[in-house]
Amino acid sequence: MKINTLLSMFAPKDVKFFPMLEETASVLSQSSTYLQELFSCENAEHRNELCKLIKAEEVKGDKVTGSIIHELNNTFITPFDREDVHALADVMDDVIDTINRCAQKVLLYQPTSFPQHTITLVEIIKKGSDEILNAANELSNIKKTDLRLRAHCKEIKRLEEEADVVYEEAIMSLFKGATNNTYSAVELIKLKEIIQELEKAVNKINSTGKVITTILVKYA
């Protein structure tokens, strides 16, 4: 038996990680809220402001993740295996970073308009981010909330599968639009990169669900 596992039976676990993970999940949820507003906004000035707000959330998320890693290095007994705490903090931070990259590409490329498929992908990102936030808020009482946690992970997976279909339809629609002159070649390239970044964000959300599922298997 590992020494850390043996000691964890008798020593109190440091629970400060729960509010820190919840804060990261809250930053993620807020970032996705701004992203959803960005993709429904037609005013260039307001778009720029939303991109700045998303960047500010990304900086905030980096700080919280850095604090979690610092505390992991200075805490003997953690509520979960330290690699699981690290993995969860890291993958949530990845989602925030990817959302920020989506926003920065919108800021850089200034697309003329957003196809409906991009709006749908952003809605999926928002729903998935909220599922992560709800799951993070229930981790501190995992043995009593395991059924709800499993439901959150199941919904995250369902959303990822839905996004796969939307992504394929979005790419096909782009190239169809290029052939019938709905989009110029330049506009097609802009939108394709933005759509690919949105799809990456959904995949990162799904990766977060997998980490939570791993924690559930070990501790629920």
ZILIN-V517396 format. One record per helix or strand of 3 or more residues. SS is the DSSP state (~ for helix, > for strand). FROM is the first residue (numbers start at 1). TO is the last residue. If there is no record, write none. Layout:
ss/from/to
SS/FROM/TO
SS/FROM/TO
This chain:
ss/from/to
~/3/8
~/16/38
~/44/73
~/82/109
~/116/179
~/185/219
